Amino acid sequence: MNCWEILGIEPTGDRRRIQDAYEQQLKFASADEARRLEQAFRDAVGEAPAPAPTREEPLASLQAEDNEPRDNASERPLDGNDGQVVREVVIQVKALLNDPVRSKDVGIWKAILNEPPADQAPLRQEIGQQLEPQLRPMAENGTFPAPVAQFLGDWFNWFGVEQVQELPDEHSYPDRDAAEAQEELPPQMVNFWPAIIGWIVGLAILATLFGGMGGGG
């Protein structure tokens, strides 16, 4: 690993940014990691780093903190690599919103947002802050189909959105008026016409017969 990878930032000539990255990484570093960080700082700047305030605490206490659950992990500052990931995800999401067909495919949303390291809590929080003003109203007003809205609500922890229910598609049902009209027609009427025609023909034959008999008398 080069010095920039160890510091967790992109190559830069900004000493303040390098110092900040060094101090941030040093907060959770072991003794060996601290030595590597110091050497990485020297390689990046050309001299030793300024003393970090957090190093005043005993190293043992810092190591003990590393073994404790970090409930505030989602609140840690993002480094340069994290910021680049956030920017790329936001760009992909905005490009997806411009495609009315693909934006309704929950599989594509999952492929973008579940791709590590975008699924880590600190990055989720930052991505959510940048996209919520645009995405949340669309998830709540029915712009997205229910599977997409539910996934976004769960991924961003938007309470209320993940409970969106899928509405029935009216186009998937047959024409109710036509179906009701068919139900109202008595089925017997279809079979009445042959009987009526036969009855009329019979009357005509009888009238002809009786008419001929009367003429003969």
C-alpha positions, 0 to 999 in steps of 0.5 A, a space after each residue: 500500500 502507498 502512503 495515500 492508501 494508508 491515510 485513506 485519501 486521494 493524492 493531494 498537496 493540501 497539508 491540512 487535509 493530510 494532517 486531518 486524515 492522519 489524525 482521523 486514522 490515528 484515533 483507532 490505530 494500534 501501535 503498529 498501525 500508528 507507526 505506519 501512519 506516521 511513515 505515510 505522513 512523512 512520505 506524503 509531506 516530507 516531514 513528521 506530523 504535528 502531534 495529534 491531540 487524541 494521542 495524549 490518551 494512553 495507547 491502552 485505552 485507545 486499544 480498549 475502545 477498539 474492542 468496544 461496540 461503536 454505536 456512533 460508527 455512523 457518525 464518523 467523518 468520511 474520508 476522501 475515498 468515502 466521499 468519492 463513493 458517495 459522489 459516484 452513487 449520487 451520480 448513478 441514482 440521478 442518471 437512473 431517475 432520468 430513465 422512466 423504465 429502469 427506475 421502476 426496476 427494484 433490482 437496479 436500485 439494489 445493485 446500485 445501493 447495496 454495492 459495498 462500500 455504499 452499504 456502510 452506515 456512514 455512507 448511507 447516511 450521507 447518501 440519504 442526506 443528499 438524495 432525500 429531498 428528491 427521492 423521498 417525495 417520489 417514494 411517497 406519492 406513488 411515482 415509484 412502484 411499491 417494491 422500489 418505494 419499500 426498498 428505498 424506505 428500508 435502505 434509507 430508514 425513511 419511516 412510513 415509506 417502507 410500509 407503502 402498499 402496492 395498489 392494484 392495477 386497474 388495467 389488469 382487470 376486464 371491462 366490468 361494464 361489459 361483464 355486468 352487461 353480459 350477466 344481466 342478459 337472460 341466457 334463455 333469450 338466445 334459445 327463444 328465437 328458433 321457437 318463435 320463428 317456428 311458431 310463426 311458420 306454423 301459423 302461416 301454414 295453418 292459415 294457408 290450409 284453412 284458407 284453402 279449405 274455405 275457398 273449396 266450399 
